Amino acid sequence: MPELPEVEVVRRGLDAHVTGRRILGTSVFHPRPVRAHPVGPDAFAADLTGRRIDAVRRRGKYLWLALGDDALVIHLGMSGQFRVNAPGDAHARHTRVVVDLDDGTQLRFVDQRMFGGLELRPGMAVCPVPHIALDPFDPEFDAAATAAALRRRRTQVKRALLDQTLVSGIGNIYADEALWRAGVHYAHPTASLTPDQATSVLAAASSVMAEALAEGGTSFDSLYVNVNGESGYFSRSLAVYGREEQPCTRCGTPIARRAFMNRSSHYCPSCQPVAKELP
């Protein structure tokens, strides 16, 4: 699933192409992506017609288009993509929604698995996802306060990093990478983190996501691309995620993988030793 860097890549691409544009019409080819609209696909399309896109905003893994006082909230799910095309271009497979813009281009929502969605939320253009915490790229993000809140949790550090009500945007890939950089085991109890450890983990998450953003995000397959259909290249720079049994780039110890929260955690057994408090 796309994490903060991948979603920010999409946001920047959308911002360059659609901000200031007016929606002339919308075609919904499959109802599932607009399932949250209370009246149905036809009403969704009608409600977008004539709207001006004032801004493209993001918090954590959520995107939204500011449409006057309202917001079109976008969740990419596991395979959601946006493409900017000319009307005559062939539709990519799994194209679900097409928006006609006043400059003659089309904004197309493509989603193979259809876990993503588009939802119009009236009167919520400033922040339609208030339940989501600020992310490390937000200018109002308070790293010290978040580190203190992290230490007050009674859970494991990776579980806390994945909790979008504590800090948003961090998913499985960048949690593993941040914990490796900070030298902290994924199951380390948050309550026993030192202030320096908590600060280091958040700083590592911020730095690794900034580096990933600079490389267009992390792409393992064709399910994540930017609005021009291009993949990101940060997968080449990953230190632990997806590198099971390969040597740690810091100490040479083989990277380990363990089941965690219905997914996997990748870590270096030498650089990230199990805390003494763990059984």
Secondary structure, DSSP 8 states (H G I E B T S, - for coil): ---HHHHHHHHHHHHHHHTT-BEEEEEES-SGGGTTSSS-HHHHHHHHTT-B--EEEEETTEEEEEETTEEEEEE-TTTEEEEEE-TTS---TTEEEEEEETTS-EEEEEESS---EEEEETT-SS-S-TTS---TTSTT--HHHHHHHHHH-SSBHHHHHH-TTTS-S--HHHHHHHHHHHT--TT-BGGG--HHHHHHHHHHHHHHHHHHHHTT-B-SSTT---TTS---BGGGG-SSTT-TTSB-TTT--B-EEEEETTEEEEE-TTTS---TT--
